[in-house]
Amino acid sequence: MDKPSDIQITEEDLTLLINDIHLTHGYDFSDYSRASFRRRIERLITIDQLSSFAELRYRVRTDPAYFAHVVEEISVTVTEMLRDPAFYKIVRNNIIPVLATYPFIKVWHAGCATGEEVYSMAILLKEAGLLHKSLLYATDMNPAALAKARKGIFPLSQMQQYSRNYMLAGGTQDFSSYYTANYHFASFDSRLSEKIIFAQHNLVTDFSFNSFQLIFCRNVLIYFNKDLQNRVLKLFDDSLEFNGFLALGTKENIRFSSIAPNYKQIIGREKIWRKIK
């Protein structure tokens, strides 16, 4: 029996696994970054102590519960509340005043993972007195991540960092007023989640489902190849109203995409664009 660390995964192996997943479960990872996909699969083999790549393929094809675990590992993203405070300061000072001019505000958090960023936006809208006329759509392909997001319960150990992010992003309230501490967890105010719709949505295969004034998709496109990035950006363009805002992650860009002529980057170096065509 090979040790997991000794198992060599070829490009052909990855293609076989991607085909297995697509044929058996309908998830299409063919346009994901191969380097990222390989790292996630190698990690799976190690943490699950699998004896071979063939065992991984067999379990993916025959065990739905194990496949759900695989999806969770492949699609896991690093997130936190008010991540990159300078970004959220611009959202607070420059985007929310524009949103305030609309009779009803619709925001899409695409690839929301476990929901920290959508709760962050709900807090900003609440402080601007706009949450009552807002609806935030939080979508992800990962049902396990969505289940966590719906609960609005996060590790208490993270609250000190989140409070610091909040202050750096221009917050003036007591951040702890937004959650109740319970042993090792912080449970966020249900009045925030009342304005959030959590739903499964796959950026690779699913279509536009509404029109929005603001779309967040931060640190998701980096896991896609160029073709898939362009397709997803076209999906966002189709879903964004004229004069709406598109917010991406720090290492993401629309510069060489087909939608680039329709957008103008707003203040500073933050990856936020406004739709001008």
KASULLIN-V125178 format. One line per field, one symbol per residue. phi: phi as a letter, one per 40 degrees, with the letter a starting at -180 (. if undefined). psi: psi as a letter, one per 30 degrees, with the letter a starting at -180 (. if undefined). burial: # if it has 9 or more other ideal C-beta (glycine too) atoms within 8 Angstrom, else .. A space follows every 50 residues. Layout:
BEGIN
phi: ???
psi: ???
burial: ???
END
This chain:
BEGIN
phi: .ccdccccbcccdccccccdccccbgcbbcbcdcccccdccccdccccfc caccccdccccbbdcccdccdcccccbcaacfcgdcccccdccbccdcdc cccabbbbbcgcfcgdcccdccccccccgbccbbbbcbbacccccccccd cgbbdcccccccccdccccgcbccdcccabcafbbbbcdccccdbbbcac abccbcbcbabbcabbabgbcccbccccdcccccdccccbcdgcbbbbcc bbabdbcccdccbbccdgcccbbbcbb
psi: kkkeffkkjleeeeeeeeeeeeeefgkjgfglkeeeeeeeeeeeeeffhk fleeeeeeeeffjeeeeeeeeeeegkkkllkhkieeefeeeeffeeeeef fkfkkkkkjkhfbggeeeeeeeeeeefggfefglkkkjllfjeeeeeeee ehklkfffeeeeeeeeefggkfljeffflkkjcglkjkkffeffgkjkkk kjfefllkflklfkkkikheffglleeeeeeeeeeeeffklkglkkkllf gllgeglffefflkkakbfkiklkjf.
burial: ...#..#.#...##.###.###.#..###.####.###.#######...# ..#.###.##.....###.#######..#####.###############. ....########################.##..#########.###.### .#.#.#.##..##.##.##.#...#..##.#...####...##.##.#.. #.##.......###########.##..##########.##...######. .#.#..#.##..#..#...######..
END
